[in-house]
Structures are given as C-alpha cells and as structure tokens.
Amino acid sequence: MKNWISRYLQDQQRVLETIPMEEVVKLIDTFRLALREDRQIFVFGNGGSAANASHFVTDLGKGASDKVGKRFRCLSLNDNVSWLTALGNDYSYDDVFVRQLTNFARAGDIVFVMSVSGNSPNLVKAVQWAAKNGLKSIALVGGKQGRLAQLAEQTIVVHSEHYGRVEDAHMTICHLLCYAFMENPHLGSSPMPEVAYA
C-alpha cells in the first residue's frame, strides 16, 4: 500500500502542477470586480463538486469576507435540500440549478460551476441560461472538458480524468481564490489592474 500511496501522491502533484496560474489570476480579478460591484456569486456542482461548492462558499463568504472587510455575496445552490428535491421531483433534475437562478440572479452576477466531465446536463442548462440573461460564467472542468469548457466565459481545465484528482485540484483552485483575499486583504480595496487579457 505504501507504493500505491506514493504513486497516488506523485500523480496528484503532477496534476496540481498543470493548474494555469495566469487563469487563476484572471479569476481573482473577476472576484475582485464582483466584490467591488456587489455582484451575487452562485456556486454549484454535482456529487463531490457539490461538496466543493459548499466548502468554497463557506471560505469565501466567511473567511475571505472577514479579512477584506467587505462581504462577498455568495451562495451555494446545492445546500437547500428541500428546494432541490422539489425542483427535481416536480420538473427535472436538469432544472435544479437553473430554476433557482430564475429566483435570485440578475444581469452582471456570476455562476461558478465545477464538473469533472464538463457535461452535466443541469450545469450546462444553467450556464446556457446565464449567457442568455447577462450573467458571467466560470467553469472548472477535468481533462474531458465537455460542453462547459466551450460555454463558459472563463474556464480552467485540470488535465486529468481521475475524479479524485480533478476534484482535489478544483478545491485547490477554490482555496487559491479565497486565500488570495485572506492573505492579501488589500485586494478588496486597491484599484483594479489595467490588464488586457488575450
């Protein structure tokens, strides 16, 4: 088992080293602008990605907000079980996120989705709705990329198809986003950099 553990950790390290730092910087800038403009950030996913969404919103809504002295308006759409099951039962599981967005979201807000496959129908439908209604979309996906990689305005691809490694890498990106503000609280108030992204 020690050899297996060693190989697993080595493989995880290789995956983490593929996280594109420039894309993470762009996400940090997106979140700075959202904080400045008081935009709502909706985060969601399925399975392990649902757990990551809840974890991320906790760190952003409490930890990062406490440090910068302004509040990130963020919400995990995975966390109201009664609402999720009502939507899934009465409509379709494909609708469990998009129908929550119709209650809450406004143009200029952000949807942030995580999916290893990149093809989850309920995420695809929510991102398509976001595009039609003036929201910005961010997707963290795995090596297969899927439809979300093409639909989202900002995408970070983790180059692996191993669910555990991709989900761990996605959570690392989420921690980078949160700790960027927690360890550099001036980001919440300093002027936005004038950077032209290709």
C-alpha positions as CSV (number, residue, x, y, z in Angstrom):
1,M,0.0,0.0,0.0
2,K,2.9,2.4,0.6
3,N,3.9,2.2,-3.0
4,W,0.3,2.8,-4.1
5,I,0.0,5.8,-1.8
6,S,3.4,7.2,-3.1
7,R,2.3,6.8,-6.7
8,Y,-1.1,8.4,-6.0
9,L,0.5,11.4,-4.3
10,Q,3.0,11.8,-7.1
11,D,0.2,11.7,-9.7
12,Q,-1.7,14.3,-7.7
13,Q,1.3,16.5,-7.6
14,R,1.7,16.3,-11.4
15,V,-2.0,17.3,-11.8
16,L,-1.6,20.3,-9.4
17,E,1.4,21.5,-11.4
18,T,-0.8,21.8,-14.5
19,I,-3.1,24.4,-12.9
20,P,-2.6,27.5,-15.1
21,M,-1.5,30.4,-12.8
22,E,-2.5,33.1,-15.3
23,E,-6.0,31.8,-15.5
24,V,-6.2,31.8,-11.7
25,V,-5.0,35.4,-11.7
26,K,-7.9,36.2,-14.1
27,L,-10.4,34.5,-11.7
28,I,-9.0,36.5,-8.8
29,D,-9.6,39.7,-10.8
30,T,-13.1,38.6,-11.7
31,F,-13.8,38.1,-8.0
32,R,-12.3,41.5,-7.1
33,L,-14.7,43.1,-9.6
34,A,-17.6,41.1,-8.2
35,L,-16.8,42.3,-4.7
36,R,-16.4,45.9,-5.9
37,E,-19.7,45.9,-7.8
38,D,-21.6,43.9,-5.1
39,R,-22.4,41.1,-7.5
40,Q,-24.0,37.8,-6.4
41,I,-21.9,34.7,-7.0
42,F,-23.7,31.4,-7.4
43,V,-21.7,28.3,-7.0
44,F,-22.8,24.7,-7.7
45,G,-21.9,21.2,-8.9
46,N,-22.9,17.6,-8.5
47,G,-21.6,14.9,-6.1
48,G,-18.1,15.7,-4.9
49,S,-18.3,19.0,-6.8
50,A,-21.4,19.9,-4.8
51,A,-19.4,19.4,-1.6
52,N,-16.6,21.6,-3.1
53,A,-19.2,24.3,-3.9
54,S,-20.4,24.3,-0.3
55,H,-16.8,24.4,1.1
56,F,-15.8,27.2,-1.3
57,V,-18.8,29.4,-0.4
58,T,-18.0,28.9,3.3
59,D,-14.4,30.1,2.8
60,L,-15.4,33.0,0.5
61,G,-18.5,34.1,2.5
62,K,-16.8,34.0,5.9
63,G,-13.0,33.7,5.7
64,A,-12.3,36.0,2.7
65,S,-15.1,38.4,3.6
66,D,-13.8,38.8,7.2
67,K,-10.3,39.7,6.0
68,V,-11.2,42.2,3.3
69,G,-13.8,43.9,5.4
70,K,-16.5,43.7,2.7
71,R,-18.9,40.8,2.2
72,F,-18.8,38.5,-0.8
73,R,-22.4,37.9,-1.7
74,C,-22.1,34.2,-2.5
75,L,-24.5,31.2,-2.4
76,S,-24.2,27.5,-3.0
77,L,-27.2,26.3,-4.9
78,N,-26.5,22.7,-3.6
79,D,-27.5,23.4,0.0
80,N,-31.3,23.7,0.2
81,V,-32.2,20.0,0.0
82,S,-36.0,20.7,0.2
83,W,-35.8,23.1,-2.8
84,L,-33.5,20.8,-4.8
85,T,-35.8,17.8,-4.3
86,A,-38.9,19.8,-5.0
87,L,-37.4,21.0,-8.3
88,G,-36.1,17.6,-9.2
89,N,-39.4,15.9,-8.5
90,D,-41.8,18.5,-10.0
91,Y,-39.7,19.4,-13.0
92,S,-36.5,17.6,-13.8
93,Y,-33.1,17.1,-12.2
94,D,-31.8,19.1,-15.2
95,D,-33.7,22.1,-13.8
96,V,-32.5,22.0,-10.1
97,F,-30.0,24.9,-10.6
98,V,-31.5,26.9,-13.4
99,R,-34.8,27.3,-11.6
100,Q,-33.1,28.6,-8.5
101,L,-31.2,31.1,-10.7
102,T,-34.5,32.4,-12.0
103,N,-35.4,33.4,-8.5
104,F,-32.2,35.0,-7.5
105,A,-29.9,36.0,-10.4
106,R,-29.6,39.4,-12.1
107,A,-27.6,40.5,-15.1
108,G,-23.9,41.0,-14.1
109,D,-24.0,38.3,-11.5
110,I,-21.7,35.2,-11.7
111,V,-22.3,31.5,-12.0
112,F,-19.4,29.3,-10.9
113,V,-19.7,25.6,-11.8
114,M,-17.4,22.6,-11.2
115,S,-17.6,19.4,-13.1
116,V,-15.1,16.6,-13.8
117,S,-16.9,15.6,-17.0
118,G,-17.8,19.1,-18.1
119,N,-21.1,17.6,-19.5
120,S,-23.5,17.6,-16.5
121,P,-26.9,18.5,-18.1
122,N,-28.0,20.6,-15.1
123,L,-24.8,22.6,-15.2
124,V,-24.9,23.0,-19.0
125,K,-28.5,24.3,-18.8
126,A,-27.7,26.8,-16.0
127,V,-24.7,28.2,-17.9
128,Q,-26.8,28.5,-21.1
129,W,-29.4,30.4,-19.1
130,A,-26.8,32.6,-17.6
131,A,-25.5,33.6,-21.1
132,K,-29.0,34.5,-22.2
133,N,-29.6,36.6,-19.2
134,G,-26.4,38.6,-18.9
135,L,-24.5,36.7,-16.2
136,K,-20.8,35.9,-16.3
137,S,-20.0,32.1,-16.2
138,I,-16.9,30.3,-14.8
139,A,-16.3,26.6,-15.2
140,L,-13.7,24.3,-13.6
141,V,-13.6,21.1,-15.5
142,G,-11.5,18.0,-16.0
143,G,-9.5,16.6,-18.9
144,K,-12.5,15.7,-21.0
145,Q,-13.5,19.4,-20.9
146,G,-17.0,18.7,-22.2
147,R,-19.6,21.3,-23.2
148,L,-19.0,23.5,-20.2
149,A,-15.5,24.3,-21.5
150,Q,-17.0,25.8,-24.6
151,L,-19.9,27.5,-23.0
152,A,-18.3,29.3,-20.0
153,E,-16.7,32.7,-20.4
154,Q,-13.8,31.6,-18.2
155,T,-12.7,28.0,-18.0
156,I,-9.9,26.3,-16.1
157,V,-9.1,22.8,-17.3
158,V,-7.5,20.3,-14.9
159,H,-5.7,17.9,-17.2
160,S,-6.8,14.5,-15.7
161,E,-9.8,12.3,-16.0
162,H,-9.4,10.9,-12.5
163,Y,-12.3,12.1,-10.4
164,G,-10.5,12.3,-7.1
165,R,-7.5,14.2,-8.5
166,V,-9.6,16.6,-10.5
167,E,-11.9,17.4,-7.5
168,D,-8.9,17.9,-5.3
169,A,-7.3,20.2,-7.9
170,H,-10.6,22.2,-8.2
171,M,-10.7,22.6,-4.4
172,T,-7.1,23.8,-4.6
173,I,-8.2,26.5,-7.1
174,C,-11.0,27.5,-4.8
175,H,-8.6,27.8,-1.9
176,L,-6.3,29.9,-4.1
177,L,-9.2,32.2,-4.8
178,C,-10.2,32.5,-1.1
179,Y,-6.7,32.8,0.3
180,A,-5.7,35.4,-2.3
181,F,-8.1,37.7,-0.4
182,M,-7.5,36.3,3.1
183,E,-3.7,36.7,2.9
184,N,-3.8,39.9,0.7
185,P,-6.8,41.8,2.1
186,H,-5.8,45.0,0.2
187,L,-7.2,43.2,-2.9
188,G,-10.6,44.1,-1.6
189,S,-10.0,47.9,-1.8
190,S,-7.0,48.6,-4.1
191,P,-7.6,49.7,-7.7
192,M,-8.1,47.0,-10.3
193,P,-5.1,46.4,-12.5
194,E,-5.5,47.5,-16.1
195,V,-4.5,44.3,-17.8
196,A,-5.5,43.3,-21.3
197,Y,-6.1,39.5,-21.4
198,A,-5.7,37.7,-24.6
